[in-house]
Amino acid sequence: MTDTDVIHLAMQVMLVAAKLAAPALVTALVIGFAVSLFQSATQIQEFTLAFVPKAVGVAVALLLCGHWMLETIVGFTDDLFASIPQMLH
């Protein structure tokens, strides 16, 4: 296995990790921004107002995207296991 193969594999791992993390992170970002705007407009500084909607939103995002996320990680793992013989030569 050459240095190029290792770098290519590392890039694939980081890309899959970014794809899997994106639904939860983007949801938390959007909800956090909306709650911050609401808090700024109303001058309500309640910490639970920022936490609870994010937690619910991320849970919903994981429920909606969970099947796709599972397919993505299983497909990547299958491809990785299938490429093991080529990596050894």
Secondary structure, 3 states (H helix, E strand, C coil): CCHHHHHHHHHHHHHHHHHHHHHHHHHHHHHHHHHHHHHHHHCCCCHHHHHHHHHHHHHHHHHHHHHHHHHHHHHHHHHHHHCHHHHHC
